[in-house]
Amino acid sequence: MCGIVGYIGKNKKAKDVVIKGLERLEYRGYDSAGIAFVDNNKLIIQKEKGRISNLKNVVDFNNKANVAIGHTRWATHGIPNKDNAHPHRCGKITIVHNGIIENYMELKKELENVGYVFKSETDTEVACALLDYLYKKNNENIKNTIKQFQKLTKGAYALGMLCDDDLNSLYAIKKNSPLIIGTNNNENYIASDVPAILDFTNKYIVLDDGEFAKITSDSINVYNKNGNMVNKEIKTFDGSAEDINKNRYDHYMLKEIHEQPEVTKKMIDAYIDNENNSFISDMPDLSKYKNITIVACGSAMHAGLIGKSLIEEYGNIQVNVETASEFRYKKLFIDKDTLVIAISQSGETADTLEAVKIANDSGCDTLGIINVNGSSIARNTSKVLYTKAGPEIAVATTKAYSAQVTLLSFIAYNLAKNSKDINEIKEIQKFLTDLNKLPILMQKILDNEEEYRQIAGSIYNNNDIFFIGRGIDYALCMEGSLKLKEISYIHSEAYPAGELKHGTISLIENGTPVIGIVTDKKIADKTISNIKEVKSRGANVIYVTTDNLVKDGDFYDTKVTIPKTNTLLQPLLTIIPLQLIAYHVAKLNNCDIDKPKNLAKSVTVE
Ligand code: F6R
């Protein structure tokens, strides 16, 4: 959560760079923002409640400062206001912080006992005071200060720091929260994520846990927790600022929905050798595991539910899907025969990361399905398969979700392909042919956007919207419902179609929208019976089905027909109308689609 940017260099105005970087990182948090910059050897701090645009209005852009640090916040300790916003300053130390200092209450008491007074409710102000205290105690030796700070603090932090005694240096300190250092000729940067600096450079260094760095305009010295200098690889980001622009779209979310055919092509190129009908990359053989546990949060967990259906059906391995925040606190039945798969777009979700650590400690192999290269979860799993979705900026995930589902279908296919029943499973035999056709079919659905906009027009005024389906369609209902509620703030629930009559059906009134999904021939009649139950109670039924299922009647008000494809790939088509309906419902309600209230893109708190 929260975003950090810092700049030190001879060529640019530091404030411009930091504000631009913060705008790029706004998806990480957007309830307050602030900047500290050096003007005539004096440090100036400006903060504002609300969006970066509010901060931009108060910052003087004529200033030629060549050092600055900035922050965009998603409140964890204390409400969003100017006092709680970063940067925080104490004595000669000024910091911006991402993460949570878990023992800040104990530290605060000790610091109060030696005379420190606090203005904000934040753990960050405590961290700043601690750094100031240690700086004085260590005869103003900054390296020793940082080393001791790391020993005394528990939790997660990525810190950008300035010290009044040396305003030609910028410090970066990292533990359990992401922090990178960008570099270019005579200019260096710090940031929570590469997109923040992509307008200026695509060369970067990833700081590891426990490391800290002293950065000037022409040098970067990285130290480990013992204070010894370490050599770091300079990486090149595979992408450009163009990839993180909205281009012709009104919102990032819409752009990212439309990028799904291209992402699927990238996944095919990365993983499939079409000539040899096999996987290019070293797709792991999972057949040795007795069972699989998938840990993830939110939409990534919903992708996991699709994976469960596919792997159990085609790979014949039992799969449990666990919400990562629950997995951490329950009795576990995992051992060396269990593979734990962690799914995460950001690779930084705190609960998923902790679940991975528990799985590692339990002796399990862990496999990450991750979008962000080199992220914390990627570094903590025994093996990583990267989704090739590229940077995803909208808070509500779309293309990364479908890339996760694509990889899970590859895993299911790989298991099935090596099984002895292969000749009996037609779906498996033609998987690669169908996969190659998928981007075109996705595009066909995207071309029908007007149809989904009209459906949105018929339901956007309602207070409740339900989704029902069975099996894999129920997993899709969960994702469709989450998409809708998180961006439009309309109450929505997803139900297994057969479960309605055990309670929820009492909520159906005249005109209540119910989106019923029916893509599986085997259970189509059962779900249609459930749809009829809601229809006869007055529901406004939107029936989503495939073109091979000729099931008609007076049980729906609107029908959405999508192309039939391989059963292993069908969810990748079915989800698109649901994403577009959610998008247009939110748009018609004038919601802030890319930055829904109270949310942030990457959830690095537990
Ligand atoms: C919903 C959404 C969230 C994320 C969840 C996990 O649109 O984006 O539910 O899926 O916070 O995030 P990652 O995948 O980064 O671990």
Residues whose N, C-alpha, C, O or C-beta is under 5 A from the ligand:
A	BS01	F6R	C297 G298 S299 A300 I343 S344 Q345 S346 G347 T349 V395 A396 T397 K601 V603
